Amino acid sequence: MSAIAVADLLGLVASGELLAFERMASDARLAPDLRRRAALSEMAAAEIANYRRLADRLSALGVSPEDAMAPYVEALQAYHDSTEPRDWAEVVAKAYVGDAITDDFIREIADALEDPDRALVLDVLHDSRYADFAAAEIRLAVTDDPRVAGRLSMWARRLVGEALSQAGRVAAERATLTALIARDGRVDVSGLFGRLTTAHTARMAAAGLNN
């Protein structure tokens, strides 16, 4: 595995963690009470801690974290700008659906890395307790108002569409990442997106939403 490929992937994940921190810290203002606001703030704190681990690893490899992250900021920022939540239900749906499918995409790429970098990338992906919290909040919102299910299902489809669009853009623009996705010298885009979609469908069902 080339050092450039490793740095490229670590830069992608680090930029994702940094922007996720900024987004969660901002979205916490939409929480309906202090308990939920604290929960989302804790999620944001985990994101910035993960960013620091990745930045430190890049520095240890002799790579500037800023330089490694720079190629991805535009695509990731475009995703967040186009999927700004309007209320708490959309906040938790974004944390549950959007973050998860991004994590699935990263796992597919990280499979090609060697330890300790593979272990680091997999370790910083989102803690399941946060996914459990978000799913519980979605189910509660649907229980309180069943009409919310339709709106959140549409919102989730938009999140996934935007996430996959930006993921495809990033992979296309960075040959090193495309090489990491390749299996037996071939990039199976349909197979990759099929696996991402299957995992997404299962998450939607777990949260009580329609795919």
Summary of the structure (lengths in Angstrom):
residues: 211
radius of gyration: 16.9
end to end distance: 37.0
largest distance: 52.7
contacts: 657
relative contact order: 0.14
helix: 82%
strand: 1%
